[in-house]
Amino acid sequence: MGGTPKGLLEVGGARILDRLVGACEEAFGALPLLVANAPEAAAWRPGLRLVPDATPGGGVLAGLHSAVLSAPAPVVCVAWDMPFVPAALLAALAEGLAGHDACLPASGGRRGVEPLCAAYGAGCAEPMAEALARGDLRAIAFHGGIRVRILSEEQVRRHGDPARLFFNVNTADDLALANGMAM
């Protein structure tokens, strides 16, 4: 994306970051925290609590781990390149944690679930740290050590088409598609 942080791109007239902050505020009545390592991140959205990766170089799993370690309660994580995640889905993921360590939505993606739009409880912290320590940086590397709940595709569809809900913006073509989808 030419060096532009993906969350700062506009989709439907609003930055992706602002769209997600709005969904979090609607779902939970609070501002989310932002896991980012960029020195300029504090200026991206004043008022957000900024948290760096606890394990530098640990990729996406390090970001999830940092969120779990830094949140005052269970955390719902959303990749900041997903402009169409609605508040109701975020709330459903949080509710899905009851009796589980993580709640992930089913998807047609390569993993079968969306670990970058999921809820994680405190019980994930140690298994995440263990996966990071052994160098397994996959976003699902720790699932064998926790109780995972999967929201079925039917449950996910109550909030919209999964292809749209979990659409992420990685290229200029994706950005053009997202803007078309926002109409």
OpenMM code with the backbone's topology and positions (N, CA, C; nanometers):
from openmm import Vec3, app, unit

residues = "MET GLY GLY THR PRO LYS GLY LEU LEU GLU VAL GLY GLY ALA ARG ILE LEU ASP ARG LEU VAL GLY ALA CYS GLU GLU ALA PHE GLY ALA LEU PRO LEU LEU VAL ALA ASN ALA PRO GLU ALA ALA ALA TRP ARG PRO GLY LEU ARG LEU VAL PRO ASP ALA THR PRO GLY GLY GLY VAL LEU ALA GLY LEU HIS SER ALA VAL LEU SER ALA PRO ALA PRO VAL VAL CYS VAL ALA TRP ASP MET PRO PHE VAL PRO ALA ALA LEU LEU ALA ALA LEU ALA GLU GLY LEU ALA GLY HIS ASP ALA CYS LEU PRO ALA SER GLY GLY ARG ARG GLY VAL GLU PRO LEU CYS ALA ALA TYR GLY ALA GLY CYS ALA GLU PRO MET ALA GLU ALA LEU ALA ARG GLY ASP LEU ARG ALA ILE ALA PHE HIS GLY GLY ILE ARG VAL ARG ILE LEU SER GLU GLU GLN VAL ARG ARG HIS GLY ASP PRO ALA ARG LEU PHE PHE ASN VAL ASN THR ALA ASP ASP LEU ALA LEU ALA ASN GLY MET ALA MET".split()
positions = [
    Vec3(0.0831, -0.1198, 0.0000),
    Vec3(0.0000, 0.0000, 0.0000),
    Vec3(0.0868, 0.1251, 0.0000),
    Vec3(0.2063, 0.1132, -0.0519),
    Vec3(0.2926, 0.2292, -0.0644),
    Vec3(0.3429, 0.2824, 0.0687),
    Vec3(0.3464, 0.1986, 0.1699),
    Vec3(0.3956, 0.2418, 0.3002),
    Vec3(0.2894, 0.3022, 0.3897),
    Vec3(0.1691, 0.3221, 0.3386),
    Vec3(0.0610, 0.3757, 0.4208),
    Vec3(0.0080, 0.2655, 0.5116),
    Vec3(-0.0007, 0.2896, 0.6406),
    Vec3(-0.0596, 0.1902, 0.7294),
    Vec3(-0.2042, 0.1606, 0.6858),
    Vec3(-0.2358, 0.0328, 0.6729),
    Vec3(-0.3649, -0.0064, 0.6150),
    Vec3(-0.4850, 0.0487, 0.6913),
    Vec3(-0.4769, 0.0565, 0.8211),
    Vec3(-0.5891, 0.1079, 0.8986),
    Vec3(-0.6192, 0.2545, 0.8755),
    Vec3(-0.5249, 0.3254, 0.8159),
    Vec3(-0.5456, 0.4680, 0.7893),
    Vec3(-0.6055, 0.4932, 0.6519),
    Vec3(-0.6256, 0.3877, 0.5748),
    Vec3(-0.6893, 0.4005, 0.4431),
    Vec3(-0.8387, 0.4254, 0.4611),
    Vec3(-0.8956, 0.5013, 0.3684),
    Vec3(-1.0396, 0.5297, 0.3754),
    Vec3(-1.1190, 0.4300, 0.2941),
    Vec3(-1.2265, 0.3833, 0.3559),
    Vec3(-1.3239, 0.2968, 0.2895),
    Vec3(-1.4604, 0.3591, 0.3153),
    Vec3(-1.5317, 0.3888, 0.2097),
    Vec3(-1.6633, 0.4501, 0.2259),
    Vec3(-1.6578, 0.5845, 0.2954),
    Vec3(-1.5489, 0.6586, 0.2775),
    Vec3(-1.5374, 0.7926, 0.3341),
    Vec3(-1.4858, 0.7983, 0.4767),
    Vec3(-1.4502, 0.6843, 0.5347),
    Vec3(-1.3966, 0.6834, 0.6715),
    Vec3(-1.2750, 0.5920, 0.6778),
    Vec3(-1.1784, 0.6300, 0.7600),
    Vec3(-1.0619, 0.5438, 0.7756),
    Vec3(-1.1043, 0.4096, 0.8364),
    Vec3(-1.0373, 0.3037, 0.7968),
    Vec3(-1.0692, 0.1715, 0.8508),
    Vec3(-1.0572, 0.1738, 1.0026),
    Vec3(-0.9517, 0.2344, 1.0553),
    Vec3(-0.9332, 0.2437, 1.1998),
    Vec3(-1.0547, 0.3085, 1.2661),
    Vec3(-1.1042, 0.4176, 1.2099),
    Vec3(-1.2193, 0.4867, 1.2682),
    Vec3(-1.3456, 0.4011, 1.2613),
    Vec3(-1.3603, 0.3263, 1.1539),
    Vec3(-1.4754, 0.2361, 1.1423),
    Vec3(-1.4721, 0.1318, 1.2537),
    Vec3(-1.3530, 0.0757, 1.2791),
    Vec3(-1.3393, -0.0268, 1.3822),
    Vec3(-1.3541, 0.0308, 1.5224),
    Vec3(-1.3013, 0.1488, 1.5445),
    Vec3(-1.3190, 0.2138, 1.6743),
    Vec3(-1.4683, 0.2348, 1.7005),
    Vec3(-1.5412, 0.2793, 1.5991),
    Vec3(-1.6859, 0.2978, 1.6141),
    Vec3(-1.7577, 0.1679, 1.6471),
    Vec3(-1.7189, 0.0591, 1.5815),
    Vec3(-1.7809, -0.0712, 1.6096),
    Vec3(-1.7505, -0.1154, 1.7526),
    Vec3(-1.6281, -0.0937, 1.7980),
    Vec3(-1.5908, -0.1300, 1.9353),
    Vec3(-1.6668, -0.0463, 2.0372),
    Vec3(-1.6775, 0.0823, 2.0109),
    Vec3(-1.7521, 0.1700, 2.1029),
    Vec3(-1.8990, 0.1275, 2.1097),
    Vec3(-1.9555, 0.0940, 1.9945),
    Vec3(-2.0957, 0.0507, 1.9923),
    Vec3(-2.1131, -0.0813, 2.0657),
    Vec3(-2.0225, -0.1739, 2.0459),
    Vec3(-2.0349, -0.3065, 2.1067),
    Vec3(-2.0074, -0.3051, 2.2561),
    Vec3(-1.9074, -0.2273, 2.2985),
    Vec3(-1.8599, -0.2372, 2.4362),
    Vec3(-1.8671, -0.1078, 2.5157),
    Vec3(-1.9029, 0.0025, 2.4509),
    Vec3(-1.9129, 0.1298, 2.5213),
    Vec3(-1.7787, 0.1862, 2.5647),
    Vec3(-1.6727, 0.1426, 2.4992),
    Vec3(-1.5391, 0.1891, 2.5358),
    Vec3(-1.4505, 0.1941, 2.4126),
    Vec3(-1.3466, 0.2755, 2.4216),
    Vec3(-1.2482, 0.2804, 2.3138),
    Vec3(-1.1605, 0.1553, 2.3198),
    Vec3(-1.1221, 0.1043, 2.2052),
    Vec3(-1.0328, -0.0119, 2.2051),
    Vec3(-0.8893, 0.0307, 2.2302),
    Vec3(-0.8050, -0.0678, 2.2530),
    Vec3(-0.6624, -0.0385, 2.2543),
    Vec3(-0.6077, -0.0717, 2.1164),
    Vec3(-0.4968, -0.0107, 2.0825),
    Vec3(-0.4344, -0.0303, 1.9520),
    Vec3(-0.2979, -0.0928, 1.9735),
    Vec3(-0.2781, -0.2128, 1.9180),
    Vec3(-0.1480, -0.2778, 1.9241),
    Vec3(-0.0728, -0.2356, 1.7990),
    Vec3(0.0350, -0.1598, 1.8186),
    Vec3(0.1140, -0.1091, 1.7066),
    Vec3(0.2545, -0.0784, 1.7541),
    Vec3(0.3488, -0.0958, 1.6634),
    Vec3(0.4889, -0.0708, 1.6967),
    Vec3(0.5448, 0.0557, 1.6320),
    Vec3(0.4700, 0.1156, 1.5425),
    Vec3(0.5185, 0.2335, 1.4708),
    Vec3(0.5326, 0.3519, 1.5664),
    Vec3(0.6428, 0.4259, 1.5581),
    Vec3(0.6622, 0.5408, 1.6475),
    Vec3(0.5515, 0.6458, 1.6343),
    Vec3(0.4934, 0.6590, 1.5158),
    Vec3(0.3910, 0.7611, 1.4935),
    Vec3(0.2492, 0.7144, 1.5286),
    Vec3(0.2346, 0.5922, 1.5786),
    Vec3(0.1028, 0.5341, 1.6041),
    Vec3(0.0183, 0.6149, 1.7012),
    Vec3(0.0795, 0.6800, 1.7974),
    Vec3(0.0026, 0.7580, 1.8958),
    Vec3(-0.0780, 0.8699, 1.8304),
    Vec3(-0.0331, 0.9176, 1.7159),
    Vec3(-0.1032, 1.0270, 1.6473),
    Vec3(-0.2152, 0.9765, 1.5563),
    Vec3(-0.2238, 0.8482, 1.5326),
    Vec3(-0.3235, 0.7948, 1.4393),
    Vec3(-0.4662, 0.8151, 1.4876),
    Vec3(-0.4880, 0.8011, 1.6143),
    Vec3(-0.6216, 0.8199, 1.6723),
    Vec3(-0.6037, 0.8579, 1.8188),
    Vec3(-0.5898, 0.9881, 1.8464),
    Vec3(-0.5718, 1.0309, 1.9852),
    Vec3(-0.6832, 0.9744, 2.0732),
    Vec3(-0.6447, 0.9390, 2.1941),
    Vec3(-0.7407, 0.8831, 2.2885),
    Vec3(-0.7345, 0.7323, 2.2990),
    Vec3(-0.6767, 0.6670, 2.1998),
    Vec3(-0.6626, 0.5222, 2.2086),
    Vec3(-0.5418, 0.4877, 2.2935),
    Vec3(-0.5547, 0.3842, 2.3699),
    Vec3(-0.4396, 0.3339, 2.4444),
    Vec3(-0.3529, 0.2558, 2.3465),
    Vec3(-0.2275, 0.2901, 2.3383),
    Vec3(-0.1349, 0.2281, 2.2452),
    Vec3(-0.0491, 0.1257, 2.3189),
    Vec3(-0.0396, 0.0053, 2.2618),
    Vec3(0.0372, -0.1035, 2.3217),
    Vec3(0.1313, -0.1595, 2.2162),
    Vec3(0.2605, -0.1654, 2.2456),
    Vec3(0.3536, -0.2277, 2.1500),
    Vec3(0.3536, -0.3800, 2.1680),
    Vec3(0.4065, -0.4500, 2.0693),
    Vec3(0.4205, -0.5951, 2.0813),
    Vec3(0.5093, -0.6286, 2.2002),
    Vec3(0.4640, -0.7216, 2.2831),
    Vec3(0.5437, -0.7675, 2.3967),
    Vec3(0.6606, -0.8536, 2.3492),
    Vec3(0.6451, -0.9133, 2.2310),
    Vec3(0.7499, -0.9971, 2.1725),
    Vec3(0.7817, -0.9413, 2.0346),
    Vec3(0.8770, -0.8484, 2.0252),
    Vec3(0.9113, -0.7919, 1.8942),
    Vec3(0.9501, -0.9007, 1.7949),
    Vec3(0.9022, -0.8856, 1.6726),
    Vec3(0.9322, -0.9827, 1.5678),
    Vec3(0.8459, -1.1068, 1.5722),
    Vec3(0.7468, -1.1072, 1.6581),
    Vec3(0.6610, -1.2249, 1.6744),
    Vec3(0.5394, -1.2258, 1.5847),
    Vec3(0.5311, -1.1314, 1.4924),
    Vec3(0.4218, -1.1306, 1.3961),
    Vec3(0.2854, -1.1113, 1.4602),
    Vec3(0.1859, -1.1661, 1.3925),
    Vec3(0.0471, -1.1489, 1.4352),
    Vec3(0.0237, -1.2092, 1.5733),
    Vec3(0.0829, -1.3245, 1.5994),
    Vec3(0.0632, -1.3867, 1.7306),
    Vec3(0.1141, -1.2956, 1.8424),
    Vec3(0.2242, -1.2265, 1.8195),
    Vec3(0.2749, -1.1335, 1.9203),
    Vec3(0.1753, -1.0208, 1.9445),
    Vec3(0.1083, -0.9748, 1.8399),
    Vec3(0.0068, -0.8715, 1.8567),
    Vec3(-0.1113, -0.9210, 1.9384),
    Vec3(-0.1575, -1.0422, 1.9083),
    Vec3(-0.2677, -1.0997, 1.9861),
    Vec3(-0.2261, -1.1163, 2.1321),
    Vec3(-0.1050, -1.1665, 2.1530),
    Vec3(-0.0542, -1.1879, 2.2885),
    Vec3(-0.0456, -1.0551, 2.3634),
    Vec3(0.0023, -0.9527, 2.2972),
    Vec3(0.0124, -0.8204, 2.3599),
    Vec3(-0.1243, -0.7689, 2.4014),
    Vec3(-0.2241, -0.7902, 2.3169),
    Vec3(-0.3601, -0.7468, 2.3508),
    Vec3(-0.4120, -0.8214, 2.4730),
    Vec3(-0.3910, -0.9532, 2.4767),
    Vec3(-0.4375, -1.0327, 2.5911),
    Vec3(-0.3674, -0.9883, 2.7189),
    Vec3(-0.2377, -0.9620, 2.7114),
    Vec3(-0.1632, -0.9190, 2.8300),
    Vec3(-0.2038, -0.7792, 2.8763),
    Vec3(-0.2438, -0.6931, 2.7836),
    Vec3(-0.2680, -0.5524, 2.8146),
    Vec3(-0.4120, -0.5175, 2.8458),
    Vec3(-0.5044, -0.6003, 2.8044),
    Vec3(-0.6463, -0.5694, 2.8246),
    Vec3(-0.6851, -0.5951, 2.9703),
    Vec3(-0.7713, -0.5119, 3.0259),
    Vec3(-0.8140, -0.5329, 3.1638),
    Vec3(-0.9126, -0.6493, 3.1786),
    Vec3(-0.9617, -0.7016, 3.0676),
    Vec3(-1.0604, -0.8098, 3.0688),
    Vec3(-1.0380, -0.8917, 2.9420),
    Vec3(-1.1176, -0.9934, 2.9189),
    Vec3(-1.1046, -1.0617, 2.7898),
    Vec3(-1.1101, -0.9593, 2.6770),
    Vec3(-1.0459, -0.9925, 2.5676),
    Vec3(-1.0287, -0.8971, 2.4587),
    Vec3(-1.0843, -0.9530, 2.3288),
    Vec3(-1.1462, -0.8660, 2.2505),
    Vec3(-1.1868, -0.9002, 2.1147),
    Vec3(-1.0875, -0.8303, 2.0233),
    Vec3(-1.0182, -0.9083, 1.9437),
    Vec3(-0.9162, -0.8547, 1.8529),
    Vec3(-0.9707, -0.8505, 1.7112),
    Vec3(-0.9409, -0.7421, 1.6421),
    Vec3(-0.9807, -0.7271, 1.5026),
    Vec3(-0.8624, -0.6692, 1.4260),
    Vec3(-0.8271, -0.7342, 1.3163),
    Vec3(-0.7213, -0.6807, 1.2307),
    Vec3(-0.7676, -0.5472, 1.1759),
    Vec3(-0.6768, -0.4537, 1.1702),
    Vec3(-0.7177, -0.3192, 1.1328),
    Vec3(-0.7283, -0.2985, 0.9838),
    Vec3(-0.7250, -0.4071, 0.9086),
    Vec3(-0.7502, -0.3967, 0.7651),
    Vec3(-0.8837, -0.4599, 0.7273),
    Vec3(-0.9719, -0.4838, 0.8261),
    Vec3(-1.1055, -0.5401, 0.8044),
    Vec3(-1.2093, -0.4305, 0.8256),
    Vec3(-1.2514, -0.3624, 0.7206),
    Vec3(-1.3387, -0.2466, 0.7389),
    Vec3(-1.4861, -0.2766, 0.7657),
    Vec3(-1.5284, -0.4026, 0.7543),
    Vec3(-1.6719, -0.4298, 0.7604),
    Vec3(-1.7156, -0.5142, 0.8796),
    Vec3(-1.6378, -0.5196, 0.9855),
    Vec3(-1.6737, -0.5974, 1.1038),
    Vec3(-1.7730, -0.5160, 1.1869),
    Vec3(-1.8952, -0.5676, 1.2048),
    Vec3(-1.9964, -0.4905, 1.2784),
    Vec3(-1.9900, -0.5122, 1.4300),
    Vec3(-2.0433, -0.4174, 1.5014),
    Vec3(-2.0464, -0.4229, 1.6476),
    Vec3(-2.1162, -0.5487, 1.6977),
    Vec3(-2.2236, -0.5896, 1.6337),
    Vec3(-2.2986, -0.7069, 1.6806),
    Vec3(-2.2136, -0.8339, 1.6746),
    Vec3(-2.1293, -0.8467, 1.5739),
    Vec3(-2.0406, -0.9633, 1.5668),
    Vec3(-1.9365, -0.9564, 1.6781),
    Vec3(-1.8817, -0.8388, 1.7041),
    Vec3(-1.7851, -0.8243, 1.8130),
    Vec3(-1.8482, -0.8650, 1.9459),
    Vec3(-1.9694, -0.8210, 1.9695),
    Vec3(-2.0397, -0.8570, 2.0929),
    Vec3(-2.0652, -1.0074, 2.1000),
    Vec3(-2.1029, -1.0685, 1.9887),
    Vec3(-2.1268, -1.2139, 1.9862),
    Vec3(-1.9987, -1.2907, 2.0171),
    Vec3(-1.8861, -1.2442, 1.9670),
    Vec3(-1.7587, -1.3098, 1.9969),
    Vec3(-1.7274, -1.3007, 2.1455),
    Vec3(-1.7485, -1.1830, 2.2045),
    Vec3(-1.7245, -1.1657, 2.3484),
    Vec3(-1.8154, -1.2576, 2.4296),
    Vec3(-1.9421, -1.2646, 2.3918),
    Vec3(-2.0367, -1.3519, 2.4621),
    Vec3(-1.9985, -1.4984, 2.4471),
    Vec3(-1.9377, -1.5333, 2.3342),
    Vec3(-1.8975, -1.6709, 2.3079),
    Vec3(-1.7838, -1.7200, 2.3957),
    Vec3(-1.7218, -1.6311, 2.4692),
    Vec3(-1.6133, -1.6717, 2.5593),
    Vec3(-1.6631, -1.7463, 2.6827),
    Vec3(-1.7917, -1.7369, 2.7130),
    Vec3(-1.8438, -1.8031, 2.8322),
    Vec3(-1.8058, -1.9514, 2.8296),
    Vec3(-1.7261, -1.9925, 2.9269),
    Vec3(-1.6838, -2.1316, 2.9361),
    Vec3(-1.5710, -2.1698, 2.8422),
    Vec3(-1.5130, -2.0725, 2.7734),
    Vec3(-1.4061, -2.0983, 2.6766),
    Vec3(-1.2934, -1.9961, 2.6947),
    Vec3(-1.1769, -2.0294, 2.6393),
    Vec3(-1.0639, -1.9373, 2.6433),
    Vec3(-1.0601, -1.8470, 2.5212),
    Vec3(-1.1165, -1.8953, 2.4099),
    Vec3(-1.1186, -1.8179, 2.2858),
    Vec3(-1.2475, -1.8482, 2.2115),
    Vec3(-1.2940, -1.7500, 2.1373),
    Vec3(-1.4114, -1.7675, 2.0526),
    Vec3(-1.3778, -1.7079, 1.9162),
    Vec3(-1.3818, -1.7940, 1.8151),
    Vec3(-1.3466, -1.7529, 1.6793),
    Vec3(-1.4636, -1.7789, 1.5860),
    Vec3(-1.4824, -1.6923, 1.4875),
    Vec3(-1.5872, -1.7168, 1.3890),
    Vec3(-1.5390, -1.8135, 1.2811),
    Vec3(-1.6263, -1.9024, 1.2389),
    Vec3(-1.5965, -1.9888, 1.1251),
    Vec3(-1.5891, -1.9024, 1.0003),
    Vec3(-1.5038, -1.9454, 0.9073),
    Vec3(-1.4926, -1.8719, 0.7819),
    Vec3(-1.4495, -1.9661, 0.6713),
    Vec3(-1.4570, -1.9177, 0.5511),
    Vec3(-1.4109, -1.9934, 0.4363),
    Vec3(-1.2631, -1.9742, 0.4107),
    Vec3(-1.1924, -1.9092, 0.5023),
    Vec3(-1.0498, -1.8835, 0.4867),
    Vec3(-0.9666, -2.0093, 0.4994),
    Vec3(-0.8370, -1.9964, 0.4800),
    Vec3(-0.7489, -2.1134, 0.4779),
    Vec3(-0.7415, -2.1867, 0.6110),
    Vec3(-0.7682, -2.1197, 0.7211),
    Vec3(-0.7645, -2.1845, 0.8518),
    Vec3(-0.9008, -2.2394, 0.8931),
    Vec3(-1.0070, -2.1981, 0.8241),
    Vec3(-1.1421, -2.2383, 0.8613),
    Vec3(-1.2031, -2.1492, 0.9680),
    Vec3(-1.1205, -2.0630, 1.0274),
    Vec3(-1.1645, -1.9670, 1.1291),
    Vec3(-1.0928, -1.8348, 1.1027),
    Vec3(-1.1399, -1.7305, 1.1675),
    Vec3(-1.0781, -1.5984, 1.1545),
    Vec3(-1.0124, -1.5587, 1.2863),
    Vec3(-0.8853, -1.5951, 1.3074),
    Vec3(-0.8204, -1.5618, 1.4345),
    Vec3(-0.7917, -1.4135, 1.4520),
    Vec3(-0.8053, -1.3355, 1.3450),
    Vec3(-0.7810, -1.1917, 1.3557),
    Vec3(-0.9104, -1.1131, 1.3693),
    Vec3(-1.0167, -1.1846, 1.3979),
    Vec3(-1.1447, -1.1256, 1.4353),
    Vec3(-1.2047, -1.2239, 1.5345),
    Vec3(-1.1553, -1.2189, 1.6583),
    Vec3(-1.1885, -1.3223, 1.7559),
    Vec3(-1.1764, -1.2674, 1.8974),
    Vec3(-1.2309, -1.3421, 1.9920),
    Vec3(-1.2238, -1.3053, 2.1331),
    Vec3(-1.1275, -1.3991, 2.2046),
    Vec3(-1.0472, -1.3406, 2.2926),
    Vec3(-0.9470, -1.4173, 2.3668),
    Vec3(-0.9529, -1.3805, 2.5143),
    Vec3(-0.9536, -1.4813, 2.5983),
    Vec3(-0.9529, -1.4606, 2.7423),
    Vec3(-0.8137, -1.4737, 2.7995),
    Vec3(-0.8031, -1.4491, 2.9291),
    Vec3(-0.6738, -1.4523, 2.9977),
    Vec3(-0.6074, -1.5896, 2.9884),
    Vec3(-0.6862, -1.6962, 2.9755),
    Vec3(-0.6311, -1.8310, 2.9656),
    Vec3(-0.5480, -1.8534, 2.8407),
    Vec3(-0.5512, -1.7608, 2.7472),
    Vec3(-0.4714, -1.7714, 2.6243),
    Vec3(-0.3286, -1.7218, 2.6435),
    Vec3(-0.3044, -1.6416, 2.7453),
    Vec3(-0.1750, -1.5749, 2.7599),
    Vec3(-0.0582, -1.6730, 2.7641),
    Vec3(-0.0641, -1.7711, 2.8520),
    Vec3(0.0486, -1.8640, 2.8659),
    Vec3(0.0662, -1.9514, 2.7413),
    Vec3(-0.0398, -2.0117, 2.6851),
    Vec3(-0.0211, -2.0883, 2.5617),
    Vec3(0.0316, -2.0036, 2.4457),
    Vec3(-0.0099, -1.8770, 2.4387),
    Vec3(0.0448, -1.7878, 2.3360),
    Vec3(0.1941, -1.7666, 2.3587),
    Vec3(0.2328, -1.7409, 2.4837),
    Vec3(0.3744, -1.7191, 2.5162),
    Vec3(0.4567, -1.8431, 2.4822),
    Vec3(0.4025, -1.9608, 2.5095),
    Vec3(0.4739, -2.0851, 2.4785),
    Vec3(0.4931, -2.1013, 2.3279),
    Vec3(0.3900, -2.0707, 2.2506),
    Vec3(0.4010, -2.0798, 2.1044),
    Vec3(0.5061, -1.9819, 2.0530),
    Vec3(0.5045, -1.8606, 2.1051),
    Vec3(0.6044, -1.7613, 2.0652),
    Vec3(0.7451, -1.8093, 2.1005),
    Vec3(0.7609, -1.8675, 2.2194),
    Vec3(0.8926, -1.9133, 2.2642),
    Vec3(0.9468, -2.0250, 2.1752),
    Vec3(0.8585, -2.1094, 2.1238),
    Vec3(0.9057, -2.2177, 2.0367),
    Vec3(0.9141, -2.1746, 1.8905),
    Vec3(0.8828, -2.0468, 1.8637),
    Vec3(0.8961, -1.9928, 1.7292),
    Vec3(0.7805, -2.0240, 1.6364),
    Vec3(0.6702, -2.0718, 1.6909),
    Vec3(0.5513, -2.0994, 1.6094),
    Vec3(0.4647, -1.9738, 1.6138),
    Vec3(0.4738, -1.8932, 1.5091),
    Vec3(0.4096, -1.7620, 1.5091),
    Vec3(0.2712, -1.7619, 1.4452),
    Vec3(0.2196, -1.8785, 1.4117),
    Vec3(0.0858, -1.8837, 1.3528),
    Vec3(-0.0175, -1.8303, 1.4521),
    Vec3(-0.1169, -1.7622, 1.4011),
    Vec3(-0.2203, -1.7037, 1.4862),
    Vec3(-0.3026, -1.8098, 1.5596),
    Vec3(-0.2946, -1.9343, 1.5165),
    Vec3(-0.3680, -2.0436, 1.5814),
    Vec3(-0.2729, -2.1425, 1.6498),
    Vec3(-0.1468, -2.1080, 1.6629),
    Vec3(-0.0448, -2.1988, 1.7150),
    Vec3(-0.0737, -2.2493, 1.8558),
    Vec3(-0.1474, -2.1760, 1.9320),
    Vec3(-0.1714, -2.2081, 2.0729),
    Vec3(-0.3057, -2.2766, 2.0979),
    Vec3(-0.3840, -2.2976, 1.9940),
    Vec3(-0.5200, -2.3494, 2.0123),
    Vec3(-0.5262, -2.4866, 2.0777),
    Vec3(-0.4225, -2.5685, 2.0598),
    Vec3(-0.4218, -2.7002, 2.1224),
    Vec3(-0.4163, -2.6945, 2.2735),
    Vec3(-0.3752, -2.5823, 2.3303),
    Vec3(-0.3620, -2.5686, 2.4747),
    Vec3(-0.4740, -2.4911, 2.5410),
    Vec3(-0.5811, -2.4614, 2.4668),
    Vec3(-0.6916, -2.3835, 2.5237),
    Vec3(-0.8263, -2.4437, 2.4840),
    Vec3(-0.9317, -2.3935, 2.5474),
    Vec3(-1.0689, -2.4324, 2.5122),
    Vec3(-1.1207, -2.3318, 2.4089),
    Vec3(-1.1430, -2.3801, 2.2871),
    Vec3(-1.1836, -2.2937, 2.1761),
    Vec3(-1.3304, -2.3174, 2.1429),
    Vec3(-1.4018, -2.2093, 2.1262),
    Vec3(-1.5394, -2.2159, 2.0748),
    Vec3(-1.5381, -2.1548, 1.9354),
    Vec3(-1.6064, -2.2206, 1.8440),
    Vec3(-1.6186, -2.1702, 1.7074),
    Vec3(-1.7630, -2.1264, 1.6854),
    Vec3(-1.7815, -1.9996, 1.6483),
    Vec3(-1.9147, -1.9563, 1.6046),
    Vec3(-1.9359, -2.0172, 1.4675),
    Vec3(-2.0424, -2.0895, 1.4509),
    Vec3(-2.0700, -2.1566, 1.3238),
    Vec3(-2.0906, -2.0540, 1.2128),
    Vec3(-2.0771, -2.1007, 1.0908),
    Vec3(-2.1004, -2.0102, 0.9782),
    Vec3(-2.2422, -1.9555, 0.9823),
    Vec3(-2.3364, -2.0375, 1.0266),
    Vec3(-2.4756, -1.9906, 1.0392),
    Vec3(-2.4849, -1.8756, 1.1402),
    Vec3(-2.4149, -1.8887, 1.2523),
    Vec3(-2.4154, -1.7820, 1.3527),
    Vec3(-2.3475, -1.6561, 1.2987),
    Vec3(-2.2403, -1.6746, 1.2239),
    Vec3(-2.1694, -1.5610, 1.1658),
    Vec3(-2.2581, -1.4907, 1.0644),
    Vec3(-2.3286, -1.5676, 0.9821),
    Vec3(-2.4143, -1.5101, 0.8778),
    Vec3(-2.5248, -1.4214, 0.9342),
    Vec3(-2.5587, -1.4371, 1.0582),
    Vec3(-2.6586, -1.3493, 1.1216),
    Vec3(-2.6105, -1.2038, 1.1220),
    Vec3(-2.4804, -1.1865, 1.1060),
    Vec3(-2.4208, -1.0528, 1.1103),
    Vec3(-2.3799, -1.0034, 0.9721),
    Vec3(-2.3990, -1.0874, 0.8713),
    Vec3(-2.3643, -1.0480, 0.7356),
    Vec3(-2.2950, -1.1598, 0.6601),
    Vec3(-2.2638, -1.1326, 0.5375),
    Vec3(-2.1932, -1.2273, 0.4518),
    Vec3(-2.0482, -1.2378, 0.4994),
    Vec3(-2.0017, -1.3577, 0.5368),
    Vec3(-1.8641, -1.3708, 0.5846),
    Vec3(-1.7593, -1.3161, 0.4872),
    Vec3(-1.7838, -1.3284, 0.3589),
    Vec3(-1.6876, -1.2758, 0.2612),
    Vec3(-1.6718, -1.1245, 0.2766),
    Vec3(-1.7781, -1.0568, 0.3139),
    Vec3(-1.7720, -0.9116, 0.3374),
    Vec3(-1.7217, -0.8812, 0.4778),
    Vec3(-1.7738, -0.9525, 0.5773),
    Vec3(-1.7352, -0.9274, 0.7161),
    Vec3(-1.5845, -0.9360, 0.7362),
    Vec3(-1.5227, -1.0371, 0.6743),
    Vec3(-1.3810, -1.0630, 0.6971),
    Vec3(-1.2929, -1.0182, 0.5809),
    Vec3(-1.3497, -0.9376, 0.4923),
    Vec3(-1.2720, -0.8846, 0.3802),
    Vec3(-1.1611, -0.7975, 0.4369),
    Vec3(-1.0396, -0.8185, 0.3881),
    Vec3(-0.9312, -0.7323, 0.4348),
    Vec3(-0.8640, -0.6629, 0.3173),
    Vec3(-0.8119, -0.5468, 0.3459),
    Vec3(-0.7522, -0.4597, 0.2453),
    Vec3(-0.6002, -0.4756, 0.2499),
    Vec3(-0.5472, -0.5412, 0.1495),
    Vec3(-0.4027, -0.5617, 0.1415),
    Vec3(-0.3386, -0.4951, 0.0205),
    Vec3(-0.4180, -0.4660, -0.0819),
    Vec3(-0.3654, -0.4100, -0.2065),
    Vec3(-0.4534, -0.2942, -0.2522),
    Vec3(-0.4049, -0.2221, -0.3520),
    Vec3(-0.4855, -0.1138, -0.4091),
    Vec3(-0.6142, -0.1690, -0.4693),
    Vec3(-0.6073, -0.2869, -0.5309),
    Vec3(-0.7285, -0.3488, -0.5856),
    Vec3(-0.8276, -0.3820, -0.4745),
    Vec3(-0.7763, -0.4325, -0.3605),
    Vec3(-0.8643, -0.4611, -0.2468),
    Vec3(-0.9318, -0.3334, -0.1971),
    Vec3(-0.8564, -0.2247, -0.1934),
    Vec3(-0.9126, -0.0978, -0.1479),
    Vec3(-1.0249, -0.0525, -0.2406),
    Vec3(-1.0042, -0.0667, -0.3705),
    Vec3(-1.1085, -0.0311, -0.4672),
    Vec3(-1.2313, -0.1194, -0.4473),
    Vec3(-1.2100, -0.2488, -0.4263),
    Vec3(-1.3234, -0.3399, -0.4018),
    Vec3(-1.3958, -0.3016, -0.2740),
    Vec3(-1.3210, -0.2724, -0.1683),
    Vec3(-1.3832, -0.2350, -0.0402),
    Vec3(-1.4677, -0.1100, -0.0553),
    Vec3(-1.4170, -0.0123, -0.1298),
    Vec3(-1.4960, 0.1094, -0.1515),
    Vec3(-1.6232, 0.0792, -0.2289),
    Vec3(-1.6158, -0.0125, -0.3232),
    Vec3(-1.7373, -0.0545, -0.3941),
    Vec3(-1.8347, -0.1259, -0.3030),
    Vec3(-1.7817, -0.2070, -0.2121),
    Vec3(-1.8648, -0.2814, -0.1173),
    Vec3(-1.9282, -0.1890, -0.0129),
    Vec3(-1.8662, -0.0762, 0.0121),
    Vec3(-1.9156, 0.0161, 0.1145),
    Vec3(-2.0394, 0.0923, 0.0709),
    Vec3(-2.0663, 0.0898, -0.0575),
    Vec3(-2.1805, 0.1656, -0.1085),
    Vec3(-2.3099, 0.0984, -0.0758),
] * unit.nanometer
topology = app.Topology()
chain = topology.addChain("A")
for resn in residues:
    res = topology.addResidue(resn, chain)
    for name in ("N", "CA", "C"):
        topology.addAtom(name, app.Element.getBySymbol(name[0]), res)
